[in-house]
Amino acid sequence: MASTTNTMGTHVPYRFRYTPKPLTDFFTNDTDIDRSKCKREVPMRILALGLGRTGTASLRTALKRLGYTDCYHMMSASVENPPDCLMWMDALTAKYDGVGTFGREQWDQLLGHCQVVCDWPAIAFCKELIEAYPDAKVIMTTRDVDSWHASTMKTVNWRATEPELKAVAKWGDWGASLYQPMLHKFWSNFFKGDFEKNGKEVFKQHYEDVQKLVPPEKLLMYRVGSGWEPLCEFLGEPVPHNEAFPRTNDTDGFVDRCRTRNRMQMCNVVVRYLVVGGSVAATLLSATSLMTRYAPNAFLAGLEKSVLAA
């Protein structure tokens, strides 16, 4: 993501660098909402401040089932509406670099359509969110720290450091070029530059800090394996009848889902090069060499055949 300092040396917020989704992004279904133009539409009712990989995606699904709309999650920025990453970059820059400001007005722009926020990068802003939304209840999903660390090493830490995502962003996919810099900035700052080394310590400190910030009557320490009852009791909601608690975003499929998205985003890049690059034949040759790693063979064969026949 390009520098946000103008020629006068003044910081320009990332949100003002919004660009619309390219018309050539055929292979991904991301929405394109500029949150800086938004405002609060529904009250913020729940701050779910447990770290990712503690059941936050399952909690998101469960809370939607109970009628809380919408519930913000990292997936909201990574695979649903990538321009959100610009406002997250502003929040991260204000917090970790002391550059710019990010207060209630900006939180309402970014999260104004949501009654719940959970997962990363929101968990980096527990104090800020609690101050912005003092009437909201707080849920802390948790799990054994060792199993959490092992799960996160294989999933989000891998995603935050994998060269494939960085390459797709560098080659100019719209969604990846928004998401990858934000993920990197959050991950490197929150875990002090080394998740493998510092992750468990940060985990323990995070839960201690939040419990000091929130009165016990407004806080639920929650393991998703305990099911509907403690969650519904805390929220004053009826327990869904004869309905299993949801289980989503499991570890086993995480890497495959990410790699599939990488391939689809690289397909977006190839199409844009074909449309706006000079010679179709020259672009096809260079694009094909790039795609051999990212796109399925069947897609490449069909793309080459259709272009040569044109």
C-alpha positions as MATLAB code, in Angstrom:
seq = 'MASTTNTMGTHVPYRFRYTPKPLTDFFTNDTDIDRSKCKREVPMRILALGLGRTGTASLRTALKRLGYTDCYHMMSASVENPPDCLMWMDALTAKYDGVGTFGREQWDQLLGHCQVVCDWPAIAFCKELIEAYPDAKVIMTTRDVDSWHASTMKTVNWRATEPELKAVAKWGDWGASLYQPMLHKFWSNFFKGDFEKNGKEVFKQHYEDVQKLVPPEKLLMYRVGSGWEPLCEFLGEPVPHNEAFPRTNDTDGFVDRCRTRNRMQMCNVVVRYLVVGGSVAATLLSATSLMTRYAPNAFLAGLEKSVLAA';
ca = [
       0.000    0.000    0.000;
       1.454    3.336   -1.069;
       2.687    6.054    1.250;
       0.022    8.271    2.811;
       2.215   11.360    3.088;
       1.516   14.137    0.578;
       4.067   16.481   -1.023;
       3.770   18.840    1.949;
       4.805   16.064    4.328;
       1.315   15.870    5.866;
      -0.239   12.496    6.700;
      -3.202   11.604    4.486;
      -5.554    9.030    6.069;
      -5.701    5.730    4.233;
      -9.488    5.963    3.941;
      -9.084    8.913    1.583;
      -7.131    6.687   -0.799;
     -10.146    4.532   -1.601;
     -10.402    3.359   -5.228;
     -13.407    1.523   -6.691;
     -13.311   -2.186   -7.423;
     -12.073   -2.814  -10.994;
     -14.677   -3.926  -13.513;
     -12.328   -6.773  -14.444;
     -12.574   -8.469  -11.023;
     -14.734  -11.312  -12.339;
     -13.413  -14.086  -10.127;
     -14.159  -12.713   -6.652;
     -17.473  -11.590   -5.192;
     -16.198   -8.863   -2.869;
     -18.469   -5.929   -2.154;
     -17.186   -2.388   -2.627;
     -18.443   -0.139    0.154;
     -16.508    2.971    1.137;
     -17.091    2.967    4.896;
     -15.833    6.530    5.278;
     -19.172    7.559    3.750;
     -21.178    5.514    6.288;
     -22.598    6.206    9.737;
     -24.104    4.238   12.595;
     -27.346    2.512   11.603;
     -27.867    0.106   14.533;
     -26.667    0.193   18.163;
     -23.466   -1.654   19.076;
     -24.654   -4.306   21.518;
     -21.799   -6.798   21.890;
     -18.014   -6.529   21.850;
     -16.615  -10.047   21.394;
     -12.976   -9.449   22.313;
     -11.531  -12.951   22.462;
      -8.595  -13.624   20.156;
      -9.157  -15.183   16.766;
      -8.997  -18.993   16.596;
     -10.973  -19.254   19.848;
     -14.291  -19.873   18.095;
     -15.004  -16.346   16.899;
     -16.395  -17.449   13.518;
     -18.719  -19.934   15.231;
     -19.771  -17.212   17.669;
     -20.469  -14.891   14.742;
     -22.769  -17.458   13.171;
     -24.494  -18.120   16.497;
     -25.114  -14.441   17.210;
     -26.569  -13.934   13.746;
     -28.865  -16.882   14.456;
     -29.997  -15.075   17.626;
     -30.862  -11.995   15.579;
     -27.812   -9.776   16.020;
     -27.080   -8.087   12.701;
     -24.494   -7.690   11.471;
     -21.493   -9.230   13.263;
     -18.113   -7.860   12.189;
     -15.251  -10.374   11.823;
     -11.876  -10.377   10.092;
     -13.640  -12.064    7.170;
     -15.685   -8.868    6.804;
     -12.498   -7.163    5.612;
     -10.545  -10.041    4.097;
     -13.131  -11.666    1.830;
     -16.321   -9.600    2.061;
     -15.556   -5.868    1.778;
     -11.797   -5.242    1.318;
     -12.040   -1.398    1.373;
     -12.645   -1.762    5.127;
      -8.906   -2.431    5.353;
      -8.235    1.243    4.640;
     -10.020    2.316    7.798;
      -8.360   -0.465    9.774;
      -5.015    0.855    8.543;
      -5.975    4.295    9.873;
      -6.867    2.756   13.244;
      -3.633    0.740   13.382;
      -1.519    3.728   12.336;
      -3.094    5.896   15.029;
      -2.582    3.240   17.707;
       0.877    1.942   16.906;
       2.525    4.874   15.112;
       0.790    7.773   16.856;
      -0.134    9.207   13.454;
      -3.647   10.536   12.884;
      -6.693    9.988   15.077;
      -9.366    7.310   15.174;
     -12.295    7.905   17.511;
     -16.018    7.268   17.914;
     -16.879    8.949   14.608;
     -14.554    6.650   12.676;
     -15.662    3.528   14.569;
     -19.262    4.359   13.674;
     -18.297    4.724   10.027;
     -16.458    1.397    9.963;
     -18.786   -0.613   12.209;
     -22.030    1.336   11.970;
     -23.903   -1.466   10.224;
     -23.022   -3.934   13.001;
     -24.449   -4.788   16.400;
     -21.463   -7.009   17.166;
     -17.732   -6.852   16.483;
     -15.331   -9.757   17.010;
     -12.029  -11.309   15.945;
      -8.911   -9.569   14.720;
      -7.974   -6.831   14.042;
     -10.704   -5.473   16.347;
      -9.194   -7.191   19.385;
      -6.202   -4.844   19.156;
      -8.592   -2.037   20.166;
     -10.307   -3.409   23.275;
      -9.855   -0.274   25.371;
     -10.871    1.991   22.503;
     -13.991   -0.013   21.672;
     -15.059   -0.312   25.319;
     -14.733    3.470   25.667;
     -16.582    4.091   22.391;
     -19.439    1.704   23.259;
     -19.777    1.659   27.058;
     -23.264    0.105   26.990;
     -22.190   -2.962   25.026;
     -21.785   -6.333   26.722;
     -18.431   -8.067   26.372;
     -17.870  -11.708   25.426;
     -14.431  -13.302   25.617;
     -14.201  -16.538   23.670;
     -11.274  -18.537   24.984;
      -9.517  -21.898   24.824;
      -6.398  -23.641   26.073;
      -3.440  -21.439   25.164;
      -1.297  -24.284   23.811;
      -3.960  -25.607   21.442;
      -4.771  -22.032   20.406;
      -1.119  -21.343   19.590;
      -0.781  -24.539   17.555;
      -3.985  -23.786   15.614;
      -2.970  -20.197   14.923;
       0.505  -21.193   13.763;
      -1.077  -23.398   11.077;
      -3.659  -20.831    9.987;
      -3.519  -17.079   10.548;
       0.217  -16.870   11.245;
       0.779  -18.806    8.036;
      -1.575  -16.430    6.188;
       0.085  -13.322    7.613;
       3.529  -14.456    6.452;
       2.904  -16.495    3.285;
       4.666  -15.218    0.147;
       1.770  -16.108   -2.166;
      -0.607  -13.517   -0.698;
       2.162  -10.922   -0.774;
       2.832  -11.705   -4.438;
      -0.842  -11.396   -5.390;
      -0.996   -8.038   -3.604;
       2.205   -6.867   -5.292;
       0.873   -7.793   -8.722;
      -2.055   -5.504   -8.074;
      -5.156   -7.478   -7.204;
      -7.570   -4.937   -5.731;
      -8.697   -6.974   -2.714;
      -5.293   -8.463   -1.879;
      -3.522   -5.109   -2.145;
      -5.926   -3.725    0.466;
      -5.928   -6.720    2.796;
      -2.306   -7.913    2.875;
      -0.700   -4.661    4.157;
      -3.346   -4.330    6.869;
      -2.943   -7.952    7.989;
       0.839   -7.579    8.089;
       0.708   -4.351   10.106;
      -1.756   -5.772   12.625;
       0.037   -9.107   13.022;
       3.553   -7.707   13.384;
       2.485   -5.057   15.904;
       0.037   -7.056   18.008;
       2.407   -9.993   18.412;
       5.540   -7.835   18.758;
       7.154   -9.004   15.552;
       7.217  -12.742   16.296;
       4.026  -14.731   16.803;
       5.781  -18.050   17.361;
       7.851  -16.578   20.190;
       5.420  -14.059   21.695;
       1.979  -15.472   20.904;
       1.304  -17.251   24.198;
       2.470  -14.316   26.294;
       0.315  -11.886   24.300;
      -2.670  -14.249   24.635;
      -2.421  -14.382   28.430;
      -1.852  -10.628   28.785;
      -4.784   -9.843   26.500;
      -7.268  -11.782   28.615;
      -5.921  -10.304   31.840;
      -6.197   -6.773   30.450;
      -9.791   -7.113   29.261;
     -10.950   -8.621   32.543;
      -9.528   -5.570   34.319;
     -11.402   -3.218   31.979;
     -14.884   -4.792   32.174;
     -17.142   -5.158   35.241;
     -17.905   -8.857   35.925;
     -21.644   -8.416   35.358;
     -21.004   -7.223   31.782;
     -18.446   -9.907   30.897;
     -18.888  -13.499   29.734;
     -15.828  -15.761   29.583;
     -17.017  -18.289   27.039;
     -15.883  -21.517   25.396;
     -17.902  -22.295   22.289;
     -17.946  -25.970   23.234;
     -20.268  -25.100   26.132;
     -23.069  -24.497   23.633;
     -26.054  -22.183   23.596;
     -27.055  -22.078   27.258;
     -24.417  -19.823   28.874;
     -24.396  -17.519   25.861;
     -28.179  -17.120   25.751;
     -28.414  -16.711   29.522;
     -25.858  -13.895   29.443;
     -27.638  -12.137   26.587;
     -31.169  -12.771   27.829;
     -32.081  -14.647   24.650;
     -34.108  -17.871   24.276;
     -32.096  -20.996   23.576;
     -32.676  -22.293   20.009;
     -34.709  -25.477   20.251;
     -33.122  -28.731   19.030;
     -30.373  -26.859   17.183;
     -26.679  -27.665   17.471;
     -24.308  -24.817   18.154;
     -22.576  -23.850   14.872;
     -19.014  -24.885   14.107;
     -17.377  -22.866   11.338;
     -13.956  -21.826   10.005;
     -12.257  -25.023   11.140;
      -8.493  -25.399   10.916;
      -8.506  -28.240    8.374;
      -9.904  -26.212    5.463;
      -8.282  -22.873    6.236;
      -5.199  -23.126    4.016;
      -7.147  -24.544    1.064;
      -9.674  -21.698    1.261;
      -6.899  -19.105    1.324;
      -5.065  -20.652   -1.615;
      -8.269  -20.826   -3.625;
      -8.808  -17.120   -3.037;
      -5.208  -16.399   -4.069;
      -5.823  -18.184   -7.378;
      -9.057  -16.343   -8.047;
      -7.406  -13.016   -7.276;
      -4.536  -13.840   -9.623;
      -7.138  -14.564  -12.293;
      -8.449  -11.038  -11.722;
      -4.942   -9.702  -12.339;
      -4.550  -11.685  -15.548;
      -7.859  -10.458  -16.951;
      -6.969   -6.857  -16.150;
      -3.600   -7.237  -17.887;
      -5.336   -8.717  -20.906;
      -7.811   -5.848  -21.049;
      -5.518   -2.884  -20.397;
      -2.070   -4.213  -21.358;
      -0.879   -3.693  -24.980;
      -0.527   -6.760  -27.175;
      -2.858   -9.594  -26.262;
      -0.320  -12.197  -27.313;
       2.524  -10.649  -25.306;
       0.328  -10.239  -22.250;
      -0.885  -13.812  -22.517;
       2.663  -15.163  -22.527;
       3.687  -13.199  -19.431;
       0.396  -13.837  -17.662;
       0.545  -17.575  -18.353;
       3.977  -17.803  -16.734;
       2.604  -16.031  -13.661;
      -0.488  -18.190  -13.543;
       1.157  -21.603  -13.681;
       1.486  -21.578   -9.924;
      -1.762  -19.847   -9.043;
      -4.482  -21.024  -11.423;
      -5.844  -24.504  -12.183;
      -4.543  -26.063  -15.419;
      -8.047  -26.419  -16.852;
      -8.680  -22.667  -16.438;
      -5.377  -21.769  -18.087;
      -6.068  -23.972  -21.083;
      -9.519  -22.483  -21.541;
      -8.244  -18.909  -21.167;
      -5.428  -19.414  -23.692;
      -7.732  -21.098  -26.189;
     -10.343  -18.329  -25.997;
      -7.774  -15.537  -26.425;
      -5.996  -17.138  -29.371;
      -9.313  -17.757  -31.077;
     -10.334  -14.098  -30.717;
];
